[in-house]
Amino acid sequence: MAGRVIESDSRERTAAAQAPPWVQHLARRTRRGLRSAQHTAHATADRLGPRAVRWWRDQGPFALCIATPIAFAGVLAVVVFGLGEYHGQASWHGNGRVVWMSSAAVALVNLAGLLLYGSPEPANRRAMRRFRHVGWSRNRRLAVVYVSRGTNVRALQRSVDRTTRLLEQMNVRYHVFVVTDIDVSLTSEVPSTLHHHVVPENYVTPNGAQYKARALEYLLRHALDRLRKKGTWLLHLDEESQLHPSAVAGIAKFVDNPRNARRIGQGEIKYNSMRYGRNPLVTAIDAIRTGDDLGRFRLQYKLLGAPLFGMHGSYILVPLHIESAIGFDLGGKGSITEDAYFALISSQRYEFGWVDGYVREQSPFSVKELVLQRRRWFNGLLLLSLDRTLRLRIRLPLIVAMACWAVSWLSPLMIIVSLVLTGTLPMMLFVMATVTQGSFAAIYVIGAYRNLRDLDPTPLGRASMLVLPVLLMPISAVIEAAAVVYALIRPVSTFDIIDKDQTAPTGLRRLHHRDRPGAAHRAQPAMRPRRIA
């Protein structure tokens, strides 16, 4: 056998030697080209191999969380509805187009933000590396602001303790300001950094601000305005907010950038600090909020520098001179969603930016609390979008977003109505529904994935918490729709305070318009603010 191979090679070499010169030249060039291509392939693999590994580490799981739900939605739609029987020649009326286009717009804007910027982890790691190298600038001062009614004392104390401990460990120049409507007892591991103020019962702002806006305006005018404005930044947090080290690093990076001296910043919020997964339905529904952060909210801040869709009420980073110029005396309408009002008023003069890192908070404990929370958001943002004291060009994106939100709950009904009445499903509706629902599923999964990164569940628990939001999407849609319908039928007349104390026996506490803060609990005189050097 070996002899036959040697004989065959010998014949090939003899034939090549006897070939015309141009054939020999072509053969040599071909061999050289193949060797060069092989060398280039090896060199490319050597260069791209580590990059591919890094990309997979940074973006791989995040990309899978986006691609898998969309692919699953497409396959499921084809399997369930087929490609010809249901929607071959079906027509689609104009109203159906408007409804589904509104849902598709919201979903695709979120998807664009997720695809354009990818996972936030690489940016968070870069911020952490920078902070380890540079640290906190001595020319910057951070004033952490907690505003609370005063009913969730355990959650507030827990947040103050953890924030103080973290800022001390990271050697940040800071002070913690707490403002409450009723007097509560708070302590601190570093007493000199804690400044607790109680809003006097008879305190009234010129424009009649209420609730959180009233408390924030009092704190601003009676304490924060006394600080040196140059180099002082305010970090607004909810009473249950817990800072992560990446947030401190992201804040340091943001405030050290000279271009951000006239910008308001906001970053990612996770909802996994307490009781995560205790109520699977609420956990699944609230996953969309973190997905929203990394989708449309990150897109509006990083790409456009404006709060087109409003702003969350926590993890807000504001230069003191901007907040002092704008204030929170927004009147009665502005007190329902004071954060979004402040954002749109500020956007007429200042830009917005994205802050790296994240803060951990809590979801509502029950479906009832979640519905009331969504109702307040809808009514507050609706009042804001219709406020003619703001320029139309500032309100227009929010008007469109609110219109989409108001009719989005009708989208699933269009499929049911079409199938029941006609037995057909238009091709365009089929495609749009598949893309829209796949995109929303990706947003839910991304939110669940980000929330799970701080926890250590079993593999089965992790998989179930990633799949659960997708499986419960029909129920989530019904609950979100109920909140919108409830808001339209019975607009908000109360300020619902969500229970944040883990061991509290009751779920929801209400503060009615007719109840002045301090009516049930006699407010104590405001503490004299400590002088800060």
N, C-alpha and C positions, 0 to 999 in steps of 0.2 A: 504493500500500500504506500509506504513512504517512498519507494522507488518511483511509483507512478506520479506522485506529487512533484518530486524533483524533476522528473522528465517533462511534466506539464509546464513547470516554471521555466525550464530551459527552452522549451518550444516558444513560450510567450516572449522571452527576451530576444530570441532569434528573430521572431516575427517583427518585434518592435525595431530591432536594428535594421531590418530589411525594409521598413516602412519609409515612405517619402519623407524628406526633411521637414516639410510643413506639418505633417502628422506628428513627428517626434517633438517638434517645437510646441505644438498644441498640447501634447501629453505632458510635457514638462511644466508648462504653464498651469495646467489643470492640477497636477500634483502639488505645485507650489501654492496655488489658491486654496486647495483643500487643507494643506498644513497651516496656512495663514488663518483660515476660517476656524480651524480647530483651536489654534492658539488664542484667537480673539474670543472664542466661546469660553475657553477656560478662564481667561483674564476677566471677562465680563461676569462670569459666575463668581469669581473670587471677589469682585467689587460689589456685585449686587447681593451676594449671599448674606453678608452682615446687615445690609440695608433691608433686605426682605425680612430678616429675623426681627430687626428693630421695628419695622412697620407692623408686623404681626403682633408684636408685644404691645405697641402703642394703639394701633387701630383695628387689629384683627377681630377681637371679640365685639368691639363696638360696631364694626361693619357687618358682622354676622347678625347682630341684633336688629339691624336695619333691613338687611337683604332677606333673611329667613321669613319674617312675617309677610313681606310683600309677595315673595314667591309662593308661600303657603296660601295666601288669599287668592292668587291667580289660579293655582292648581285646583283649589277647592271650588272656585266659581265655575271652572270648566267642567269639573266632575259633576257638580250639582245641577247646573243649568244647561250644560252642553254648548254646542256652537251653532246649531241650526234650528233645532225644534222650537226654541223659546223666543228667539229674537230675529228670525230671518227677515221678515218684512214689516215688523212692528213699527209703529210711528211713535214719536215722542213729542208731547205737547210742550208749549213754551214755559208754562209754570213749572213743570218738572225740571226743565233745563236750569231755570234760575235757582231752584232749591238745591239741586245737586252741584251746580257750579259753585254755590256759596260754600258748601261743605268741602268740595275739592280744593277751593282756594285756601282755606285754613289748613287743610292737611298738607298741601304742596308747599306752602310757605314754611311750615314746620320742617318738612322733609328737606327743603333747600338749605335751611340752617344746619341740619344734622350732617348733610353731605358736604357742605362747603367748608365747615370747620372741624368736623370729625370729633374724636374723643377729646375731652378737656384735660386728660391726664398728662400728656406731654407738656402742655403749658404750665400745669400745676407743678410738675417736677422741676421745670426750669425756674419757676418762681422760688421754689424751695432751695435749689442750688444757689440762686442769686442771694437769697436771704442768709444762708450759711456763710457766704463769702463777704457780704456787705453789712448785714445786720440792719437794725432800725436807725434811721437818721436822727441825730440829736436835734436837728432843726424842725422836726415834725412832732406834733402832739396829736394823740388820738383820744377823742372823747366818745366813749361808748354810751349810747343812750337806750335805756329801756323804759318804755311807757306801758303802764298797766292800770287797770281799774283797781287792782289790789285784792282781788278775790282768789287768784291762783298764786298764793304765796309760796307754796313748795316749789312750783316750777320756776318762779322768779328767783328765789334764793338759790336754787340749783344752778341756774344760768349765771348768776352773779359770781358764785363760787368758782365755777369752771372757767369762766372768762378771766377772772382775776388770776387764777392759778396759771393759765396758759400765757397770759401777757407778761406775768412775772418771769416765767421760765424763758420766754423769748426776748426778755430785756427790752420791752417796748415802753416808751414814754406815754403814759396813758392816765385817764381818770374815767370812772364809771359813774354816770348820772342815771338815777332812777326817779321817775315821776309817777305818782299814783294819785287817784282820786280820794282814797281813804287811807288813813294812817295804818301802816303795817310795820312790823318789826323785822329789820334786815340787818345782817351782820356781814363782815368781810374779813378775810384773812389779812388784808392790808387796809386797816380802817381809814388811813389818810387818803386813799384813792376813791372811796365810796361817798357819793353825795346824793342823799335822798331828799326829794322835795315833794311836798303834799300840796295839791292845788286847793286853794281856799274855796270854801263852799260858795262864797258870793262873787267869785271871780268871773267876770264877763268880758269878752273881747269886743272891740268896736263893731265887728261884722257878725257877731253872734256865733262863733265857732263852737262846736259841741264835740263831746267824746274825746277820741285820741287827738284830734286837731286842737281842741281847747287845751288839753294837757301839754301838748308839744309847744303851743304858742306861749303858755305860761313859763315853761322851762326855758325856752329860748330868750324871752324878754327879761327874766328874773335871775338867770344863772349863766347861760351859755354866752350871752352877749357881753358878759364881763370878762370873758377870756380874750387873750390876744388873738386877733383874727388871722394874722399872718402865720402860716404854717400849721394852723389848727384844722383838723378834719373831724367831722362827726360821722359816727357809724351807728345807724339806726337798726335796732334789732327788736324782734318780738320777745315777749316775756319768757318764752321757752327756748329761744335761740341759743345754740351752743357753737362757739367758734371752733373751727378745725385749724391746725397749724398751717395748712395750705392757704387758708383765708388770710391769716396774718401776713404770710409771705406775699400773697397777691395784693393786699392792701399796701404793703411797703413798696412794692414795685409800682403800683398805680400812683401813689402820692409823690414818689420821687421823680416821676416823669414831668418835666416842666410844661409839656403840652396839656397836662391834665389839671392845671391850676384853675381852669374855668370849666371844668367838666364834672358831672355827677356820674358816679359809677354804681354798678350793681352786678352781682355774680350769681352763681348757681346755688340753689337751695335744695337740700335733700330732706325727705320726710321720713326719717328712720331713727330719731333719737330715743323715743320711748314707745313701748308697746307696739313695735312694728310687727305686723302679721297677726296680732291678737284678733282683729276683726278683718278677716280675709277680703271681704267685699269692699270695705273702705280702703284698705291697703291697695287693692287692685285699681280702684277708681282714681285714687290720689296719685298713682304712678304717673299719670299724664302731666302733672304739674312740673315734675323734674324734667320730663321730656320736652315740655313747653319751654322751660328755661334754656335748654340747649338747642332748641329749634328756633322759633320765631323771636323770642326775647334776645337771645344772643345775636341773631341776625340783625335785629333793629339797632342794637347797641354798637356792634363791631362794624357793620357795613354802612349804616345810615347815620349813626350818632344821634338818634332821636327816639323818644318813647312813643312810637306810632300806635302801639297796642296797650299803652298804659305802663304801669310799673308796680312791682310787688311792694308790700309794705315793710319788708325786712331786707337785711343785707344791703342797705343803701349807704353809700359813701359820698358825703357832701362836704365841700369846703365851707367853713363857718361863714365866710363873707357872703357866699351865695344864699345859704339858708337865712341869714340875717336880712338879706335884701328881699327875699320872697316871703318868708314867714308862713305860718299855718292858719292865719285868720281868714279862712276861706268861706265863711258863712255856713248856713245850715245845709245847703245842697252839697257843699264840698266836704262835709264831715262824714258822709257815708263811706266814701273811698278817698280819704284825704291824701293817700299816697299818689294815686293817679292824678288828682287835681294838682298837687304840688308839681308832679312831673310835667304835665302839659303847660302849666304856667311858666315853669322854668325853661321849657324847650323854646319859648319865644325869645330867650336871651342867651341861653347856654347850651352846650353840647353834652352828650351822654357817652359813656364808654363802658366796656366790659371789664370786670375785676376777676382775676384768676382766683382759684380756690373756691371753697364751698362752706356753707353753714348748714348745720343739722337742726331740723325742727320736727314737730309732731303733726300727724294728721288728726282730724276730728275722731272722736271715739265712737261715734254712731252715725248711721245713715241720716238720721234726723238733723244732727248738727251739720253734716255735710250739705244737705239740701238748703238749710237756712244760710249757711255760709255762701253758697253759690248764688242764692237769691239776692243777698246783700251786694255781692259783686256786680251782678247784672244790673240791678237798679241804680247803684252808685255810678257805674260806668255809663249807663244810659243818660242819667242826669248830666254827667260831664259832657257827653257827646252832643247834647242839645243846648248847652250853655252858650248863649250868643255873646257873652262878654269875652269869649276867646275867639281868636281868628278862625275863620272857616278852614283855611289850609292846615291849621294845627289839628282841628277836630275831624277833618275829613277821613283820614285813615281809621280813626276810632269809630266813626259813623259806619263805615263799610264793615269793620270787624263786628260791631254790634248787630248790624243787619244780618250778617252771616250767622252769628250766634243765635239770633232770634228765630231763624228758620231752619237751622241745621237739624233740629230734632225731627223735622218732617221728612228728611231724606230716606230713612229706612222704610217709612210708610209708602213712599212712591213705588218701591219694588212690590210690596204686598198688594197695593191697590192695582197696579198694572197686571200682576199675575191673576188676581181674583176676578177683575172685570173683563180682561181681554184674553187671558191665558197666554200672553206673549210678553216678551221683555225686549225693548229696543236695544239694538247693538250698542249705540252710544251710551245708553244708560248702563248696560252691562259692563262696558269698559270703564266708565267713570266710577261706578260703584266699586269695582274690583280695585282700581288704583287708590281710591279714597279710603276704603276700609283697610286695605293693606298698609297705607301710610299711617293711618291712625293706630293700627296694631303695632307698627314699628315704634311709634312715639310711646305707647304704653310699655313696650318691652324695654326700650332704652331707659325709661324712668325707673322701672323695676331693677334693671341691671345696675344702674348707678346707685340706687338705694342699697342694694345687696353688697356692694363693694366694701362697706364699712362693717359688715356683719360676718359671722363665721358659721353659716348654716351647714347642715349635711348636704352632700351632693343631691340627694333626693329633694331636700327642702329647697335648695337653690333652684333646681329645675322646676319644681312646682310653682315657686313664686314668680318665675319668668313666664311660665305658660298660663298661669291663672288670669292675668289681666286680659289676655287674648280670649280665653274661654268665656270670661264674664263680660265681654264687650257689649253684647245685647242688653244685659241687665244694667251695665254702666250707662248705656245710651238712654235707657228708660229713666233712670234716676236723674241724669243730667237734664233730660227733657222735662221731667217733673219740676225741677228747680226753675227752669226758664218759664214754664207755663204758670207756676206759682207766682213768680215775679211779675208776670204780665197781668195776671188776674188780681193779685193782692200785693201791690207794691210794698216795699219794706217800710214799716212804721216803728220798728224797734232796732236797736243795735245789739245783735246777738253776740254774747261773749262766750267763746268756746272754752269748755273746761280743759285745762292743761295739767291739773294735778292728778297724778296717776291713781292715788288712793281716794280721791274725792267721791263721795257717795252719789252725787247728782251729776247729770250730764251737762245741761245747758242752763245758763243764767241769762236773764234778759234785763236790759236797761232801756226802759221806755222813754219816749220823747218827753213825757210829762214828768219823769223822774229826774230831778237834778242830781248830779253826782254829790253824794254826801247826805242825801235825804234819809237813807236808812242807817247810815253810820255817820255820826257827827265828825266832820273833818277837824283835824288838829291844825293849829297854826303852822304855816310853812316854816320849815327849818331854815335857818340863815345859811346861805351858801358859803362854803369854805373858800377862802382865798387861795388861788392856785398860783404859785410862782411861775 
